[in-house]
Amino acid sequence: MNKSYFTHEKSICESQCIGKNTRIWAFAHVLGGAIIGDECNICAHVFIENDVVVGNRVTIKSGVQLWDGVRLEDDVFVGPNVTFTNDPFPRSKKRPEQWLKTQIKKGASIGANATILPGITIGQNAMVGAGAVVTQAVPANAIVAGNPAQIIGYVDSGCANNRDVPAVLSDAVVKNSKVKGVSLHYLPLIHDIRSNLVVGEFEKTVPFKPKRYFLVFDVPSREIRGESALKNCDQFFICIKGSVSVVVDDGQTRESFNLESPSQGLFVPSMTWSTQYRYSMDAMLLVFASEFYNQDAYVRDYDLFLSSVNNTGSHRSPLV
């Protein structure tokens, strides 16, 4: 029988749902219920159980086992000896009523020897470092490492350079970001023998007149905040104590900023995805907003955000 995919003579492939140009190498074992897409590369000594779905152009390196409930979307890379799990409380001869689903979104990469706990989603284009132990969901584009895994950065975000700005300013300085509409503001900072003073004026150094503010503090350093975009609402971030990193994303470009002085303010216009992470233990983040609170103004699904800004071609188009 002619096949559109390759299986090594020393592999075992019981599934009939294997995509075109996929390659399954020696000592790999694919059970009958598994579904594997086109142009995948299943390396030696890989085991794939029944309730597993693998997308197109996925690479699974040697020594990986994909257990029931694992879902790999298109263009995922799984490094050597990555460990997936599907039972949070395993006992011999005691199967759960259903296996927890673990989803690895499109374009994500998992480094060698990482361990992924059951029921976790790893977001689109995220990267998991070698040896990481992933205990909670990983946002889209995040880079995580360590045990337990923590966010250490974001893919293709870089980091804005603020070292060329004087420590003492009598007038505000504004630096535009690579991300559409976002700008980093250096507020006037006045040193005095009695104290230091930072000055901001609404609709001038702060680009709008706020209708509300909120403070974020006492955040454990490994936690993240934000992960959303706001419809028709601008925001202005000032870290008044400690430090925090903010990554912003317009659907095409992203950039990361380290806010570490009360004289730094980050302007984030509406329909810009923003995430705050890497809080110092003493961090206090002050956020001014141009509109009153409305839970319906938040876009919390990154795929929905991308669909909105990229389909309309407009950075500020409201989501309806």
matplotlib code that plots the C-alpha trace (Angstrom):
import matplotlib.pyplot as plt

x = [0.0, 1.3, 1.7, 2.1, 4.2, 7.4, 7.8, 11.1, 11.2, 11.9, 9.1, 5.6, 2.8, -0.7, -2.6, -4.1, -4.4, -0.9, -0.4, 1.4, 5.2, 5.4, 8.4, 8.4, 11.8, 13.3, 11.8, 9.0, 5.6, 2.3, -0.9, -4.0, -6.0, -3.4, -3.8, -0.7, -0.6, 1.4, 5.2, 5.9, 9.2, 8.8, 12.3, 13.6, 12.2, 9.1, 5.9, 2.5, -0.7, -4.2, -5.9, -3.2, -3.5, -0.4, -0.7, 1.3, 5.0, 5.6, 9.0, 9.2, 12.7, 13.9, 12.8, 9.4, 6.2, 2.9, 0.2, -3.6, -4.9, -1.9, -2.6, 0.2, -0.8, 1.0, 4.7, 5.4, 8.9, 9.4, 13.0, 14.7, 13.3, 10.6, 8.2, 4.4, 2.0, -1.8, -2.7, -2.1, -2.4, -1.1, -1.7, -0.8, -3.9, -6.1, -7.1, -8.9, -12.3, -10.8, -7.3, -6.4, -5.8, -2.5, -2.4, 0.7, -0.3, 0.9, 4.6, 5.6, 9.0, 9.8, 13.5, 15.2, 14.3, 11.5, 8.5, 5.0, 2.4, -1.1, -3.9, -1.6, -1.8, 1.5, 0.6, 1.3, 5.0, 6.0, 9.4, 10.1, 13.7, 15.7, 15.0, 12.1, 9.3, 6.1, 3.4, 1.0, -0.2, 2.4, 1.2, 1.6, 5.2, 6.5, 9.9, 10.0, 12.8, 13.5, 11.8, 9.1, 9.1, 9.0, 8.7, 12.1, 11.2, 9.1, 10.0, 11.2, 10.4, 14.0, 14.3, 14.1, 17.3, 16.9, 20.5, 21.0, 18.4, 19.7, 18.9, 17.7, 15.3, 13.6, 11.4, 9.7, 11.4, 9.3, 10.8, 8.6, 8.4, 8.6, 5.1, 2.5, 1.3, 3.3, 5.8, 8.1, 7.9, 10.6, 8.9, 10.6, 12.7, 13.9, 16.6, 16.4, 18.4, 15.1, 13.9, 13.3, 10.3, 8.7, 6.1, 3.4, 0.7, -2.4, -3.0, 0.6, 3.3, 0.6, -1.1, -4.8, -7.0, -7.6, -11.0, -9.6, -6.4, -5.4, -2.4, -0.9, 1.3, 2.3, 2.6, 4.7, 7.7, 6.8, 3.2, 2.1, -0.6, -2.5, -2.5, -5.2, -6.0, -8.5, -11.1, -11.1, -9.2, -5.6, -3.4, -0.3, 2.0, 4.3, 6.3, 6.4, 8.4, 10.6, 10.6, 8.4, 8.7, 6.0, 5.7, 3.5, 2.3, 0.3, -0.3, 2.8, 5.6, 6.3, 8.7, 9.6, 10.2, 11.8, 10.1, 12.4, 11.9, 8.9, 10.1, 9.4, 5.9, 4.8, 1.8, -0.2, -3.0, -6.2, -6.1, -2.5, -1.9, 0.1, 1.5, 3.3, 5.8, 9.0, 7.7, 10.3, 9.1, 8.5, 7.0, 4.1, 2.6, 0.4, -1.9, -3.9, -6.8, -8.7, -12.1, -14.1, -13.9, -15.9, -15.3, -16.6, -13.8, -11.2, -10.0, -8.4, -8.0, -4.8, -6.0, -9.1, -6.9, -4.7, -7.8, -9.2, -6.1, -4.8, -8.1, -9.1, -5.6, -6.2, -4.4, -7.3, -10.3, -12.7, -13.6, -17.3]
y = [0.0, 3.4, 5.8, 9.6, 9.4, 7.6, 5.0, 3.5, -0.3, -0.5, 1.8, 0.8, 2.9, 1.6, 4.9, 5.4, 9.2, 10.3, 13.4, 13.8, 13.9, 13.1, 11.0, 8.5, 7.1, 4.0, 2.7, 5.2, 3.8, 5.5, 4.0, 3.6, 6.5, 9.2, 11.9, 13.4, 16.2, 16.9, 17.3, 16.3, 14.8, 12.1, 11.1, 7.8, 6.4, 8.6, 7.1, 8.6, 7.4, 7.2, 10.4, 12.7, 15.2, 16.6, 19.5, 20.2, 20.7, 19.6, 18.3, 15.8, 14.9, 11.7, 10.4, 12.1, 10.5, 12.1, 10.7, 10.8, 14.4, 16.1, 18.5, 20.0, 22.7, 23.6, 24.4, 23.2, 22.1, 19.6, 19.0, 15.8, 14.0, 16.5, 15.0, 15.4, 14.4, 13.9, 12.8, 15.3, 12.5, 9.3, 6.0, 2.5, 0.8, 3.8, 5.7, 9.1, 9.4, 11.6, 12.7, 16.3, 18.1, 19.8, 22.2, 23.5, 26.4, 27.2, 27.9, 27.2, 25.6, 23.4, 22.9, 19.6, 17.9, 20.3, 18.9, 20.0, 19.4, 18.2, 20.5, 23.4, 25.6, 26.9, 30.0, 30.8, 31.3, 30.8, 29.3, 27.0, 26.8, 23.5, 21.7, 24.0, 22.6, 24.3, 24.3, 26.9, 28.4, 30.2, 33.3, 33.8, 34.9, 34.4, 33.0, 30.9, 29.0, 27.5, 25.3, 26.3, 28.1, 31.8, 34.4, 35.9, 37.8, 37.9, 36.7, 39.4, 42.1, 43.5, 46.0, 49.8, 51.6, 54.5, 55.0, 58.0, 60.0, 62.3, 61.4, 65.0, 66.6, 70.0, 69.2, 66.0, 63.8, 61.4, 58.5, 56.6, 52.8, 50.4, 49.5, 51.6, 54.5, 53.5, 56.0, 56.1, 59.4, 60.8, 63.1, 66.2, 65.1, 67.8, 67.1, 69.2, 69.2, 68.3, 65.6, 64.6, 65.7, 64.3, 66.4, 65.3, 67.4, 65.7, 66.4, 67.6, 65.3, 62.6, 62.6, 62.5, 63.5, 60.3, 59.3, 56.7, 55.3, 52.0, 50.8, 47.3, 46.1, 43.1, 41.0, 37.9, 38.2, 35.2, 36.3, 38.3, 40.9, 42.5, 40.1, 42.1, 45.0, 47.8, 49.0, 52.8, 53.3, 54.7, 53.9, 55.5, 53.3, 54.7, 52.4, 54.6, 52.1, 49.2, 47.9, 46.1, 45.0, 45.8, 44.2, 45.8, 44.4, 45.9, 42.6, 43.1, 44.3, 43.9, 45.7, 45.3, 48.2, 48.1, 50.7, 51.4, 55.0, 57.2, 59.6, 57.0, 56.7, 54.4, 55.5, 52.5, 53.5, 51.5, 48.1, 47.5, 44.2, 44.7, 42.4, 43.3, 40.8, 40.5, 42.6, 43.4, 42.5, 46.2, 47.2, 49.6, 50.3, 53.3, 53.2, 56.1, 55.2, 57.6, 55.9, 54.6, 50.8, 48.6, 44.9, 44.7, 47.0, 44.3, 41.9, 39.0, 36.5, 37.0, 35.2, 37.4, 40.5, 39.5, 38.8, 42.2, 44.4, 42.5, 42.1, 45.7, 47.0, 49.7, 49.9, 51.5, 49.8, 48.8, 45.1, 44.5]
z = [0.0, -1.0, 2.0, 1.9, 5.0, 6.1, 8.8, 9.7, 9.5, 13.2, 14.3, 15.2, 13.8, 14.5, 13.6, 10.2, 10.8, 9.8, 7.6, 4.4, 4.4, 8.2, 9.2, 12.0, 12.9, 14.5, 17.8, 17.8, 18.8, 17.8, 19.1, 16.9, 18.2, 17.7, 15.1, 13.5, 11.0, 7.9, 7.7, 11.3, 12.4, 15.1, 16.2, 17.6, 20.9, 21.0, 22.4, 21.4, 23.2, 21.8, 22.8, 21.3, 18.6, 16.8, 14.3, 11.2, 11.0, 14.6, 15.7, 18.6, 19.5, 21.0, 24.3, 24.5, 25.6, 24.6, 27.0, 26.6, 26.6, 25.1, 22.2, 20.1, 17.6, 14.4, 14.3, 17.9, 18.8, 21.6, 22.7, 23.8, 26.9, 27.6, 30.1, 29.8, 32.5, 32.6, 36.1, 39.0, 41.7, 40.1, 41.8, 40.5, 39.0, 39.7, 36.6, 36.8, 35.2, 32.6, 31.7, 32.0, 28.7, 28.1, 25.2, 23.5, 21.3, 17.8, 17.4, 21.0, 21.8, 24.8, 25.7, 26.5, 29.8, 30.7, 32.7, 31.9, 34.7, 33.6, 32.4, 31.5, 28.4, 26.9, 24.8, 21.2, 20.4, 24.0, 24.9, 27.8, 28.9, 29.2, 32.4, 33.4, 35.6, 34.3, 37.1, 35.7, 32.3, 30.2, 28.3, 24.6, 23.6, 27.2, 27.9, 31.1, 32.9, 36.3, 38.9, 39.2, 35.8, 35.9, 33.2, 32.4, 29.2, 26.1, 22.6, 20.2, 22.8, 23.4, 26.1, 25.8, 26.7, 29.1, 30.0, 27.7, 29.6, 32.3, 35.9, 36.7, 34.3, 34.4, 31.5, 30.4, 27.7, 25.5, 23.7, 21.2, 21.3, 18.4, 19.4, 17.7, 19.9, 23.0, 24.5, 27.5, 29.4, 31.6, 34.0, 35.5, 38.4, 40.8, 43.4, 46.6, 49.8, 51.6, 49.2, 45.6, 43.6, 40.5, 38.6, 36.2, 34.6, 33.1, 29.4, 29.2, 30.6, 31.1, 27.7, 28.9, 31.8, 33.9, 35.2, 37.6, 39.0, 40.7, 42.6, 42.3, 45.1, 47.2, 44.1, 44.5, 42.1, 40.0, 39.4, 36.3, 35.9, 33.0, 30.1, 28.4, 26.1, 26.7, 24.2, 24.0, 27.2, 27.5, 30.4, 32.0, 34.2, 36.9, 39.2, 42.3, 44.3, 43.4, 39.8, 37.4, 33.8, 31.2, 27.8, 25.2, 21.9, 19.0, 17.2, 15.0, 17.3, 21.0, 23.3, 27.0, 29.5, 32.9, 35.1, 38.0, 38.9, 39.8, 37.1, 34.3, 32.9, 30.2, 28.0, 26.6, 24.2, 23.8, 22.0, 23.0, 24.7, 27.9, 30.6, 33.8, 35.3, 37.3, 40.2, 42.9, 46.3, 47.2, 43.9, 43.8, 40.3, 39.8, 36.8, 35.5, 33.1, 30.7, 31.3, 34.3, 35.0, 32.7, 32.7, 29.2, 28.0, 28.6, 25.9, 27.8, 25.0, 23.0, 19.9, 19.9, 20.3, 17.3, 15.2, 15.9, 15.4, 12.4, 10.5, 10.9, 10.2, 12.8, 16.1, 17.9, 16.3, 19.1, 19.5, 19.4]

ax = plt.figure().add_subplot(projection="3d")
ax.plot(x, y, z, "-o")
ax.set_aspect("equal")
plt.show()
